[in-house]
Amino acid sequence: MSDSTEEDRLWGENPQYGSVLVSPLEATSGESFDKVPRARRQLGLASATFLIFNRVIGTGIFATPSVILLSSGSVGIALLMWVLGAVIAIAGTTVYVELGTGLPRSGGEKNYLEYIYRRPKFMASCIYGVYTLIGGSNAPNALVFGEYTLNALALPLTPFNTRLTALLVLTFSLLMIGVLSKSGIRLINTLGTFKFGILVGIAALGLLSLAGVPGLGVRPEYEQPRNFASWEAFWGGSRRDANSLVTALYNVIWSFIGYSNANYALSEVKDPVRTIKRAAPFAILSVAAVYMLVNIAYFGVVSKADILGSRQIVAALFFRNLFGPATERALSACIALSSLGNILSVLFTQGRVIQELAREGILPSPLNTFFATNKPFGAPLAGLTVLYFISVVLVVAPPPGDAYTFLLSVSSYALTLINTLVSFGLLLLHTPAYRPWAWDPPFRAPRAVAHVLFALAASQLGVLYWAVWVVWLPRRGGYALKREWRVQEDGVSRFVFVRVPKAAGTEAE
């Protein structure tokens, strides 16, 4: 078969994806877009929604608000950053709903990049396959689970204990998703309901405390919050420098990461076009609302000075102020369960991406049949096992103090690059050059949304470069960067950054 004939079969004059012979534009439900057994479509609206809930709501909302307050300088700016971050997340959701309804098949960005960037052939899929092996790792979440589980059980928080607990939760997750898949889906739904209920409970307690309900006031032994007492208290200390505001917004955006999670498993979703159009917006709007209310609750119960000065996470301060320090272990258990839901949802969807790579024939030839099958337990156990072993290696290999930071930095670089390519690609699909492809999905995101997301994603690459070069590497290497003015041999002057030992400097100048 010639290259041109093969491409016509794959894509056609109207976009036909993979070996599918039906255009998604001709199928109202999207189920005919991918040839999978009807019985395999086991995810309904609730399950698709909880896949997103569990991916977005991890441990960040329990700790990140203090980091955002530190960067913002005031309660008012911090809340404004959460509003702006929610708007960006909603905009990102519309982009993925458009792509998901246009290409309703498991794989997520793999499908979108392969569809948009067709030359060189199959390069986009190969690159994304490597990203999946890195970004699909559950090692960071497993380490967080280990820390909070040990704290909840009052066990010694040592590197060995943390890693051992992380390995145990990774193994448990593999068994639930790869072997007991139906029970795994039920567990994902249960944990999603639980963690959403916890956040709603925090919001309710905080609002009731603000309203002065008897029995829910801040204990007298702790500093009484005055964050909403006056306009000056609300906006006092606001920072206006771009560096601080960008850092705050970046942390908020990361708290919303995961709104595309259901897109990775659309081949297993019933009526995928209708479901993703409902599940994704409902999930992200609900998360945005509860995040905002939880932040108001935190600021209503914990003073600004306490949040910035304490080494405890803001959620721990919240429960301590209302119910005393004895609640710390219970909170740790809740955060550990929240992290478990995140681990399960990531493993469930990323295992499907590896399966899709095998279905497309991208993996080495002998492996495609092995990784494409759902035998023997009705789940892509082979792909899930690969992700499991990668996570195990990343839990054990990095230095104990730097494990989480290292893994987060690597995956964040890759994710930012993928988001940039996806948002730019969606813009391309609506240009005259791509008009012959007749891209006309059942749902369209506003064009302005794609423009803004591309600009934000591209700028994040610069922020990530700064964070690694100026913050992480110096901290890891025990030095600070100092800029000096020097004259070259040709007489041209320029700035040079030199490494100064920590004893002589503390930050880049």
FIMI-807144 format. One record per residue (C-alpha): residue in three letters; x, y, z. Coordinates in steps of 0.2 Angstrom, whole numbers, plus 5000, padded with zeros to 4 digits. Layout:
% FIMI-807144
ALAXYZ/...
***
This chain:
% FIMI-807144
MET500050005000/SER500750174995/ASP501050315008/SER499650425000/THR498450275000/GLU498750235018/GLU498550415023/ASP496850425013/ARG496250275023/LEU496850345040/TRP496150515038/GLY495150535022/GLU494550695015/ASN493450715030/PRO494350675046/GLN494250485049/TYR495350425063/GLY496450265064/SER495550115056/VAL493850185059/LEU492750195044/VAL491450315051/SER491650505053/PRO491250565070/LEU490250705062/GLU489050565056/ALA488750485073/THR487750575086/SER488350475101/GLY490150455095/GLU490150265099/SER490250215081/PHE491850315080/ASP492950185088/LYS492649995086/VAL492549925103/PRO491349805110/ARG489749885117/ALA490049795134/ARG491749875136/ARG490850045138/GLN490550035156/LEU490750225161/GLY489250335163/LEU489050515167/ALA489450495185/SER491050385182/ALA491650505169/THR491350655181/PHE492250565196/LEU493750525184/ILE493950715183/PHE493550755201/ASN494850625207/ARG496150695196/VAL495950875199/ILE495650865218/GLY497150785226/THR498150865240/GLY498451035233/ILE496851125240/PHE497351065258/ALA499051155257/THR499251265242/PRO498151415248/SER499551465260/VAL500851465246/ILE499651575235/LEU499351695250/LEU501251705252/SER501451755234/SER499951865233/GLY500251965249/SER498451985254/VAL496851885255/GLY496051995242/ILE497351955229/ALA497451775234/LEU495551755231/LEU495751845215/MET497051725209/TRP495851585213/VAL494451665202/LEU495651695188/GLY496351515189/ALA494551445189/VAL494151545173/ILE495751475165/ALA495251305170/ILE493551325163/ALA494251385147/GLY495451235146/THR493951125148/THR493051195133/VAL494551155123/TYR494650975128/VAL492750955126/GLU492851015108/LEU494350895104/GLY493450755114/THR491850775104/GLY492750785088/LEU493850635091/PRO492850525104/ARG494150395107/SER495250345121/GLY497050425121/GLY496750605124/GLU498150715118/LYS498850565108/ASN497450575096/TYR497350765095/LEU499250785092/GLU499250645079/TYR497750715070/ILE498450895069/TYR500250865067/ARG500350725053/ARG502050755047/PRO503250675051/LYS502150525051/PHE501850455068/MET503150565077/ALA501850645088/SER501250485094/CYS502950425098/ILE503350585107/TYR501750575117/GLY502150395121/VAL503750445130/TYR502750585139/THR501450455145/LEU502850355153/ILE503450505163/GLY501850605166/GLY500850445170/SER501950405184/ASN501050395201/ALA502650415211/PRO502350595218/ASN500550555224/ALA501150385231/LEU502450475241/VAL501250605248/PHE500050465252/GLY501450375262/GLU501850535272/TYR500050575277/THR499650385280/LEU501150375292/ASN500550535301/ALA498750465302/LEU499350305310/ALA500650395321/LEU502050295314/PRO503850365312/LEU504050475296/THR505650405289/PRO506150395271/PHE506050205272/ASN504350205279/THR503750335267/ARG504350235252/LEU503750065258/THR501950145261/ALA502050215243/LEU502550045236/LEU501049965245/VAL499850095238/LEU500450075221/THR500249885222/PHE498549905229/SER498050025215/LEU498649905201/LEU497649765208/MET496049875209/ILE496249945192/GLY497049805183/VAL496249645191/LEU494649705200/SER494249835187/LYS492349845191/SER492749865210/GLY494149985205/ILE492850095196/ARG491650095211/LEU493150135223/ILE493550285212/ASN491750345212/THR491650325231/LEU493250415234/GLY492750555223/THR491150575233/PHE492050565249/LYS493350705245/PHE492050815237/GLY491050795253/ILE492550835264/LEU492850995254/VAL490951045255/GLY491051005274/ILE492551125276/ALA491651265266/ALA490151245277/LEU491051245293/GLY492051395288/LEU490451495282/LEU489551445298/SER491051505309/LEU491051675299/ALA489151685303/GLY489451665321/VAL488551505324/PRO488851445342/GLY490051305345/LEU490951345328/GLY491951495334/VAL493851505333/ARG494551435350/PRO495151575362/GLU496951505363/TYR497251545345/GLU497351705335/GLN495751775330/PRO495651805311/ARG495151975304/ASN495451945286/PHE493652005282/ALA493552135295/SER493952285284/TRP494352335267/GLU496152365273/ALA496352195281/PHE495652115265/TRP496852205253/GLY498252245265/GLY500052185260/SER499552155241/ARG500952125230/ARG501052205213/ASP502652135206/ALA502452025191/ASN503551885198/SER502451865214/LEU500751865204/VAL501351745191/THR501951625204/ALA500351635213/LEU499351605197/TYR500451465192/ASN500151375208/VAL498251395206/ILE498251335188/TRP499151175195/SER497751145207/PHE496551135193/ILE497551015182/GLY496650855177/TYR495050925168/SER495550825153/ASN495650655162/ALA494050585155/ASN494650615137/TYR495950475140/ALA494550345142/LEU493150395130/SER493150225121/GLU492450155138/VAL491150295140/LYS489350265135/ASP488750395123/PRO490450485124/VAL489950645115/ARG488450685126/THR489350625141/ILE490950725139/LYS489950885135/ARG489050865152/ALA490350785163/ALA491850895160/PRO490951065163/PHE489950995178/ALA491550935186/ILE492651085184/LEU491251205188/SER490951115204/VAL492751105208/ALA492951295205/ALA491451335216/VAL492051225231/TYR493851285229/MET493251465231/LEU492151425246/VAL493551325254/ASN494751465253/ILE493451585260/ALA493251455274/TYR495151455278/PHE495251645278/GLY493751655289/VAL494451535303/VAL496351555302/SER497251725303/LYS498351785289/ALA499851795301/ASP499551615307/ILE499451545289/LEU501051635284/GLY502051595300/SER501551415303/ARG502451265296/GLN500751175296/ILE499651165281/VAL498251275281/ALA496951135282/ALA497751075298/LEU497651255305/PHE495851265300/PHE495351105310/ARG496451155325/ASN495651325327/LEU493951245327/PHE494151085336/GLY495851075343/PRO497550995338/ALA496850815341/THR496050825323/GLU497750825315/ARG497750635312/ALA496050625306/LEU496450765293/SER497950665288/ALA496850515284/CYS495750625274/ILE497150695264/ALA497850515261/LEU496250455254/SER496150605243/SER497850555236/LEU497250375234/GLY495850435223/ASN497050535213/ILE498250385211/LEU496750275205/SER496050395192/VAL497750435185/LEU498250245183/PHE496550205176/THR496650335162/GLN498550325158/GLY498450135156/ARG497150165142/VAL498350285133/ILE499650145132/GLN498350025126/GLU497850155112/LEU499750165107/ALA499749975105/ARG498049985095/GLU498850105083/GLY500349995081/ILE501550125088/LEU502450005100/PRO503749885094/SER502849755084/PRO502949605096/LEU502149705110/ASN500649785101/THR499549625103/PHE500049605121/PHE499749785126/ALA498149805116/THR497149675124/ASN496049685139/LYS496349495144/PRO496249415156/PHE495349535168/GLY494449655156/ALA495749795159/PRO497349845150/LEU498349755163/ALA499949755153/GLY500049945151/LEU499549975169/THR500949855174/VAL502249965164/LEU501650115173/TYR501750025190/PHE503549975187/ILE504050155182/SER503150225197/VAL504050105208/VAL505750145201/LEU505450335203/VAL504950305221/VAL506450215225/ALA507850295214/PRO507850485218/PRO508650555234/PRO507450555248/GLY507350745250/ASP507150785232/ALA506050645226/TYR504450745225/THR505250905218/PHE506150805205/LEU504750715199/LEU503550865199/SER504850965189/VAL505050835175/SER503150805173/SER502750985173/TYR503951025159/ALA503150895148/LEU501350935152/THR501651115148/LEU502451075131/ILE500950965127/ASN499651095132/THR500551225122/LEU500551105106/VAL498651055109/SER498051235111/PHE499051295096/GLY498451145086/LEU496651185089/LEU496951365082/LEU497751285067/LEU496151175064/HIS495151335062/THR496351415049/PRO496051415030/ALA497551295028/TYR496651155038/ARG494851185030/PRO494951035019/TRP494950925034/ALA493150985038/TRP493450995057/ASP491651025063/PRO491450945080/PRO489750935090/PHE490451065102/ARG491551215098/ALA492651315111/PRO492651505108/ARG494151545098/ALA494751675110/VAL494951535123/ALA496151445112/HIS497151605109/VAL497251645128/LEU497751465133/PHE499051455120/ALA499851615126/LEU499751555144/ALA500451385140/ALA501851455131/SER502251575145/GLN502251435157/LEU503751365148/GLY504751515154/VAL504051505171/LEU504651325173/TYR506351365166/TRP506551505179/ALA505951395193/VAL507251255189/TRP508651375184/VAL508451505198/VAL507551405212/TRP507751215211/LEU509551195205/PRO510251315217/ARG509351245231/ARG509851075226/GLY511651125223/GLY511851235239/TYR512251395229/ALA511451555224/LEU511551645207/LYS512451815207/ARG512451925191/GLU514052015187/TRP514552145173/ARG516052085163/VAL516952145148/GLN517352015134/GLU519052005125/ASP518252095110/GLY517752245121/VAL515852205122/SER515152205139/ARG513852075146/PHE513152005161/VAL513751835168/PHE512951735181/VAL514151655194/ARG513751525207/VAL514051585225/PRO514051465240/LYS512551485251/ALA513551555265/ALA513951705254/GLY512251735246/THR510451675247/GLU509551715230/ALA509851775212/GLU510351955211/
***
